[in-house]
């Protein structure tokens, strides 16, 4: 169990209800205490006595008879799986449900723009989780104006911090890798929320997987292992396997929008190698068919292998070989475009384009010097950029 932390105190609405119970009569202090003690929080019985005697909380209003009747009629309002109070633990309940909804949406069959829907919903989940943590730690997470007044919305509600503000707080409990992962998703959301995109699921799936695991780790570490999502979200089954030809076809058909690709490159350009390799930033898993040596293990679909083991090193070797970047000469690039229906895109057009876009600047990541003197090789990123240019200027090159 995690160590009990701050937050075991009555809230304003609960104090009002306790005052109403005492005024109505019929229950002793211990009976009243039972209504406000739950698995997620224990309250000392002395608090009830202090309210009854008027030595504490004297300025708090008494709840109305209607409010008390509604509370008693709906008690106990708790989540049967976790014991969380649907009112007292509302932020934590919403955080869990939002993340569950995000994962179900992403895994839902038939959806096309899954990554975009996941990002929006998971940011809501993380925002609620951070608010729950700040609330428990007695950190006011509302915006305050220059004259120390709580900022309000146009409808009079308090203005609470958005996720980015939570991440920048000095006492934010998240690891550096987790913060980087969320900053990436926040900036990507800004990039895609007001415009249509092509599918980006495959390009950022490692970040989305890390986001899920980070959320589960944080909610268990900060609030308790009983709130983990493992039981609600088992391993997804699928109907396909991927061969090399299928993977190549997927990559070819899943070209990133230029603005998204530019954002990803710019964001990751500022990361150190340690940041980029941190599993909290991007989490990658290799699925390898396994023939179990024992009957008890033969039906296990997923097996976790330690990276430093001989088997782990071999898997890493294969992965590194597979993700090694394809390389193209200039003639292969413009000939590919001609084969794709742009016969007027020739060697001179290719040269003009890379000069215009500063294509041989290493900072752009389009290619690198070749293995021989005065040669240059281009990566898939440049091939996709050239393809996008030809499609944009179709009449010019057809």
C-alpha positions as CSV (number, residue, x, y, z in Angstrom):
1,X,0.0,0.0,0.0
2,X,1.1,3.5,-0.7
3,X,1.8,5.7,2.4
4,X,-1.2,7.7,3.6
5,X,-0.8,11.3,2.5
6,X,-2.5,14.6,3.1
7,X,-6.1,14.8,2.2
8,X,-7.9,13.0,5.0
9,X,-10.1,16.0,5.9
10,X,-13.7,16.9,5.5
11,X,-14.8,19.1,2.6
12,X,-17.0,22.1,2.9
13,X,-20.1,20.3,1.5
14,X,-19.6,17.4,3.9
15,X,-19.4,19.8,6.9
16,X,-22.7,21.3,5.9
17,X,-24.3,17.9,5.7
18,X,-22.9,16.9,9.1
19,X,-24.4,20.1,10.7
20,X,-27.7,19.2,9.1
21,X,-27.6,15.7,10.5
22,X,-26.8,17.0,14.0
23,X,-29.6,19.5,13.8
24,X,-32.1,16.8,12.7
25,X,-31.0,14.4,15.5
26,X,-31.4,10.7,15.8
27,X,-27.7,9.7,15.1
28,X,-24.7,9.7,17.4
29,X,-21.3,10.9,16.4
30,X,-20.1,7.4,15.4
31,X,-23.2,6.9,13.2
32,X,-22.6,10.2,11.4
33,X,-18.9,9.4,11.0
34,X,-19.8,6.2,9.1
35,X,-21.4,8.3,6.3
36,X,-18.1,10.1,5.6
37,X,-15.5,7.4,6.1
38,X,-14.6,5.4,3.0
39,X,-11.8,3.2,1.7
40,X,-10.0,6.1,0.1
41,X,-10.2,8.3,3.3
42,X,-10.5,8.0,7.0
43,X,-11.8,10.8,9.3
44,X,-11.1,11.1,13.0
45,X,-14.3,10.9,15.1
46,X,-13.1,14.0,16.9
47,X,-14.1,16.1,13.9
48,X,-17.8,15.3,14.4
49,X,-17.5,16.2,18.1
50,X,-15.9,19.5,17.2
51,X,-18.7,20.4,14.8
52,X,-21.4,19.4,17.4
53,X,-19.7,21.5,20.1
54,X,-19.2,24.5,17.7
55,X,-15.4,24.6,18.3
56,X,-14.5,24.3,14.6
57,X,-16.0,25.1,11.2
58,X,-18.3,27.7,12.7
59,X,-18.5,29.8,9.6
60,X,-19.7,26.9,7.3
61,X,-23.3,26.9,6.3
62,X,-25.7,24.2,7.3
63,X,-27.0,22.1,4.4
64,X,-30.7,22.3,3.6
65,X,-33.2,19.5,4.4
66,X,-33.4,18.8,0.6
67,X,-29.7,18.5,0.3
68,X,-29.5,16.1,3.3
69,X,-32.4,14.0,2.0
70,X,-30.7,13.7,-1.4
71,X,-27.4,12.7,0.2
72,X,-29.0,10.0,2.3
73,X,-31.1,8.7,-0.5
74,X,-28.1,8.2,-2.8
75,X,-25.6,7.0,-0.1
76,X,-23.3,5.3,-0.5
77,X,-22.3,6.8,-3.9
78,X,-19.2,4.8,-4.5
79,X,-17.6,3.1,-7.5
80,X,-18.1,-0.7,-6.8
81,X,-14.7,-1.6,-8.3
82,X,-12.5,0.9,-6.5
83,X,-14.5,2.2,-3.5
84,X,-14.0,5.7,-4.8
85,X,-16.7,8.2,-3.8
86,X,-18.4,9.5,-6.9
87,X,-18.6,12.9,-5.3
88,X,-15.7,13.2,-2.9
89,X,-13.3,11.5,-5.3
90,X,-14.9,12.9,-8.4
91,X,-11.6,14.0,-9.9
92,X,-9.9,10.6,-9.6
93,X,-13.0,8.8,-10.9
94,X,-13.1,11.1,-13.9
95,X,-9.4,10.7,-14.5
96,X,-9.7,6.9,-14.6
97,X,-12.8,6.9,-16.8
98,X,-11.4,9.4,-19.3
99,X,-8.2,7.3,-19.8
100,X,-10.3,4.1,-20.1
101,X,-12.4,5.9,-22.7
102,X,-9.3,7.1,-24.6
103,X,-7.9,3.5,-24.8
104,X,-11.3,2.0,-25.8
105,X,-11.6,4.7,-28.5
106,X,-8.1,4.0,-29.9
107,X,-8.7,0.2,-29.9
108,X,-12.2,0.5,-31.4
109,X,-12.6,-1.3,-34.7
110,X,-13.6,0.8,-37.7
111,X,-12.3,4.2,-36.4
112,X,-10.0,6.1,-38.7
113,X,-8.7,9.1,-36.7
114,X,-8.0,7.2,-33.5
115,X,-4.8,9.0,-32.5
116,X,-6.5,12.4,-32.6
117,X,-9.4,11.2,-30.5
118,X,-7.0,9.4,-28.0
119,X,-4.9,12.5,-27.5
120,X,-7.8,14.8,-26.7
121,X,-9.3,12.4,-24.2
122,X,-6.1,11.4,-22.5
123,X,-5.2,15.0,-22.0
124,X,-8.5,15.4,-20.1
125,X,-7.6,12.3,-18.1
126,X,-4.2,13.6,-17.1
127,X,-5.7,17.0,-16.2
128,X,-8.1,15.5,-13.8
129,X,-5.4,13.3,-12.3
130,X,-3.1,16.3,-11.7
131,X,-6.0,18.3,-10.2
132,X,-6.8,15.3,-7.9
133,X,-3.1,15.3,-6.8
134,X,-2.9,19.1,-6.2
135,X,-6.2,19.0,-4.3
136,X,-4.9,16.3,-2.0
137,X,-1.7,18.1,-1.4
138,X,-3.5,21.3,-0.5
139,X,-2.1,23.2,-3.6
140,X,-4.6,25.7,-5.0
141,X,-4.8,24.9,-8.7
142,X,-7.0,27.9,-9.7
143,X,-5.9,30.9,-11.6
144,X,-5.5,34.1,-9.6
145,X,-5.7,37.7,-11.0
146,X,-3.2,40.4,-10.3
147,X,-5.3,41.6,-7.3
148,X,-5.2,38.1,-5.8
149,X,-8.8,37.4,-6.8
150,X,-9.8,34.0,-8.2
151,X,-10.3,34.3,-11.9
152,X,-13.7,33.3,-13.1
153,X,-15.2,32.1,-16.4
154,X,-17.8,34.3,-18.1
155,X,-20.4,32.1,-16.4
156,X,-18.9,32.6,-12.9
157,X,-17.1,29.4,-12.4
158,X,-13.5,29.2,-11.1
159,X,-10.7,29.0,-13.7
160,X,-8.6,25.9,-13.1
161,X,-5.1,25.2,-14.5
162,X,-4.8,23.4,-17.8
163,X,-2.5,20.4,-18.1
164,X,0.5,22.5,-19.3
165,X,0.4,24.7,-16.2
166,X,0.2,21.6,-14.0
167,X,3.3,20.2,-15.6
168,X,5.3,23.4,-15.0
169,X,4.5,23.6,-11.3
170,X,7.6,23.2,-9.1
171,X,6.0,20.4,-7.1
172,X,4.6,18.4,-10.1
173,X,5.2,14.7,-9.1
174,X,5.8,13.4,-12.7
175,X,9.1,12.2,-14.0
176,X,11.0,14.1,-16.7
177,X,10.2,11.5,-19.3
178,X,6.5,11.5,-18.4
179,X,6.5,15.3,-18.7
180,X,8.3,15.2,-22.1
181,X,5.7,12.7,-23.3
182,X,2.8,14.9,-22.3
183,X,4.4,18.0,-23.7
184,X,4.8,16.2,-27.0
185,X,1.1,15.2,-27.0
186,X,0.0,18.7,-26.0
187,X,1.9,20.4,-28.8
188,X,0.7,17.8,-31.3
189,X,-2.9,18.5,-30.2
190,X,-2.4,22.2,-30.9
191,X,-1.0,21.2,-34.4
192,X,-4.0,19.0,-35.3
193,X,-7.0,20.3,-33.5
194,X,-8.1,22.9,-36.0
195,X,-7.3,21.1,-39.3
196,X,-7.9,17.8,-41.0
197,X,-5.0,15.3,-40.9
198,X,-4.1,12.0,-42.5
199,X,-3.6,9.0,-40.3
200,X,-0.8,9.5,-37.8
201,X,-1.5,6.5,-35.6
202,X,1.5,4.4,-36.6
203,X,4.0,7.4,-36.4
204,X,3.2,8.2,-32.8
205,X,2.0,4.9,-31.3
206,X,5.1,4.5,-29.2
207,X,4.3,7.8,-27.5
208,X,0.6,6.9,-27.0
209,X,1.7,3.6,-25.4
210,X,4.1,5.4,-23.1
211,X,1.3,7.8,-22.1
212,X,-1.0,4.9,-21.1
213,X,1.7,3.2,-19.0
214,X,2.8,6.4,-17.4
215,X,-0.8,7.2,-16.3
216,X,-1.2,3.7,-14.8
217,X,2.1,4.0,-12.9
218,X,1.4,7.5,-11.6
219,X,-2.2,6.7,-10.4
220,X,-1.0,3.6,-8.6
221,X,2.1,5.2,-7.1
222,X,0.3,8.4,-5.9
223,X,-3.1,7.0,-4.9
224,X,-2.8,3.3,-4.5
225,X,-2.4,0.1,-6.6
226,X,-6.1,-0.6,-6.4
227,X,-6.7,2.2,-8.8
228,X,-4.6,0.7,-11.6
229,X,-6.3,0.1,-15.0
230,X,-4.9,-3.4,-15.8
231,X,-8.0,-5.3,-15.0
232,X,-10.2,-2.9,-17.0
233,X,-8.0,-2.8,-20.1
234,X,-6.6,-6.3,-20.9
235,X,-4.3,-7.0,-23.9
236,X,-6.1,-6.3,-27.2
237,X,-6.5,-9.2,-29.6
238,X,-6.2,-8.6,-33.4
239,X,-6.9,-10.5,-36.6
240,X,-3.7,-9.7,-38.5
241,X,0.0,-10.4,-38.5
242,X,2.5,-8.2,-40.4
243,X,5.0,-9.4,-42.8
244,X,7.7,-7.2,-44.4
245,X,5.7,-6.5,-47.5
246,X,2.7,-5.5,-45.4
247,X,4.7,-3.2,-43.2
248,X,6.2,-1.5,-46.3
249,X,2.7,-1.0,-47.7
250,X,1.5,0.5,-44.4
251,X,4.5,2.9,-44.3
252,X,3.9,4.0,-47.9
253,X,0.2,4.7,-47.3
254,X,0.7,6.5,-44.0
255,X,2.6,9.5,-45.0
256,X,2.4,12.2,-42.3
257,X,1.0,15.6,-43.1
258,X,3.9,18.0,-43.6
259,X,2.9,20.2,-40.6
260,X,2.8,17.2,-38.3
261,X,6.1,15.8,-39.6
262,X,7.7,19.2,-39.2
263,X,6.4,19.5,-35.6
264,X,7.7,16.0,-34.6
265,X,11.1,16.7,-36.1
266,X,11.4,20.1,-34.4
267,X,10.3,18.7,-31.0
268,X,12.6,15.8,-31.0
269,X,15.5,17.8,-32.3
270,X,15.7,19.4,-28.8
271,X,15.7,16.1,-26.9
272,X,18.9,14.5,-25.6
273,X,19.6,10.9,-26.4
274,X,18.6,9.9,-22.9
275,X,15.3,11.8,-23.3
276,X,14.6,10.1,-26.6
277,X,15.4,6.6,-25.2
278,X,13.4,7.1,-22.0
279,X,10.5,4.6,-22.1
280,X,8.3,7.2,-20.3
281,X,8.7,9.3,-23.5
282,X,8.2,6.6,-26.1
283,X,7.6,2.9,-25.3
284,X,8.2,0.3,-28.0
285,X,7.4,-3.4,-27.8
286,X,8.5,-6.2,-30.1
287,X,5.9,-8.9,-30.7
288,X,7.7,-12.1,-31.5
289,X,5.9,-15.5,-32.2
290,X,6.9,-17.8,-29.3
291,X,6.7,-21.6,-29.3
292,X,6.6,-22.4,-25.6
293,X,8.9,-25.1,-24.2
294,X,6.4,-26.0,-21.5
295,X,2.7,-26.7,-21.8
296,X,2.0,-24.1,-19.1
297,X,3.7,-21.3,-21.1
298,X,2.8,-22.3,-24.7
299,X,-0.4,-20.3,-24.7
300,X,1.0,-17.1,-23.3
301,X,0.6,-14.5,-26.0
302,X,2.9,-11.8,-24.6
303,X,6.2,-12.5,-23.0
304,X,8.4,-9.9,-21.4
305,X,12.2,-10.3,-22.0
306,X,14.9,-8.5,-20.1
307,X,16.8,-6.2,-22.4
308,X,20.2,-7.3,-21.0
309,X,19.6,-11.0,-21.5
310,X,21.0,-12.8,-24.5
311,X,17.5,-13.1,-26.0
312,X,16.8,-9.4,-25.4
313,X,20.1,-8.4,-27.1
314,X,19.2,-10.5,-30.1
315,X,15.7,-8.9,-30.4
316,X,17.3,-5.4,-30.1
317,X,19.7,-6.3,-32.8
318,X,16.9,-7.3,-35.1
319,X,14.9,-4.2,-34.3
320,X,17.8,-1.9,-34.9
321,X,18.4,-3.6,-38.2
322,X,14.7,-3.1,-39.2
323,X,14.5,0.5,-38.4
324,X,17.8,1.5,-40.1
325,X,16.8,4.3,-42.5
326,X,16.4,3.5,-46.2
327,X,18.7,5.5,-48.5
328,X,18.2,6.8,-52.0
329,X,20.4,8.5,-54.6
330,X,19.1,11.6,-56.3
331,X,18.3,9.7,-59.5
332,X,16.3,7.2,-57.5
333,X,14.2,10.0,-56.0
334,X,13.3,11.7,-59.3
335,X,12.9,8.5,-61.2
336,X,10.5,7.3,-58.5
337,X,8.4,10.4,-58.9
338,X,8.3,9.9,-62.7
339,X,7.1,6.3,-62.1
340,X,4.4,7.7,-59.8
341,X,2.9,9.8,-62.6
342,X,5.0,13.0,-62.6
343,X,7.2,12.6,-65.8
344,X,8.3,16.2,-65.9
345,X,9.9,16.0,-62.4
346,X,13.4,15.5,-63.6
347,X,17.0,15.8,-62.2
348,X,17.0,19.6,-62.6
349,X,13.6,19.9,-60.8
350,X,14.9,17.8,-58.0
351,X,18.1,19.9,-57.6
352,X,16.0,23.1,-57.6
353,X,13.8,21.7,-54.9
354,X,16.5,20.6,-52.5
355,X,18.3,23.9,-52.9
356,X,15.0,25.8,-52.2
357,X,14.3,23.8,-49.1
358,X,18.0,23.6,-47.9
359,X,17.6,19.8,-48.2
360,X,21.3,19.0,-47.5
361,X,21.3,20.9,-44.2
362,X,21.8,18.0,-41.7
363,X,19.5,19.8,-39.2
364,X,16.6,19.1,-41.5
365,X,17.1,15.3,-41.3
366,X,16.4,14.7,-45.0
367,X,19.7,12.9,-45.7
368,X,23.4,12.6,-45.0
369,X,26.7,12.4,-46.9
370,X,27.2,9.1,-48.6
371,X,29.8,6.5,-48.1
372,X,31.9,7.9,-50.9
373,X,33.4,11.4,-51.5
374,X,31.1,14.0,-52.9
375,X,28.0,11.8,-52.7
376,X,24.7,12.3,-50.8
377,X,22.0,9.9,-49.8
378,X,18.4,10.8,-49.1
379,X,16.1,9.3,-46.5
380,X,12.4,8.4,-46.6
381,X,11.6,11.7,-45.0
382,X,12.9,13.5,-48.1
383,X,11.1,11.1,-50.5
384,X,7.8,11.9,-48.7
385,X,8.6,15.6,-48.9
386,X,9.3,15.4,-52.7
387,X,6.1,13.3,-53.2
388,X,4.1,16.0,-51.3
389,X,5.6,18.7,-53.5
390,X,4.8,16.8,-56.7
391,X,1.2,16.3,-55.6
392,X,0.9,20.0,-54.7
393,X,2.3,21.0,-58.1
394,X,0.6,18.2,-60.1
395,X,-0.2,20.2,-63.3
396,X,3.4,21.4,-63.4
397,X,5.0,17.9,-63.5
398,X,2.4,15.7,-65.3
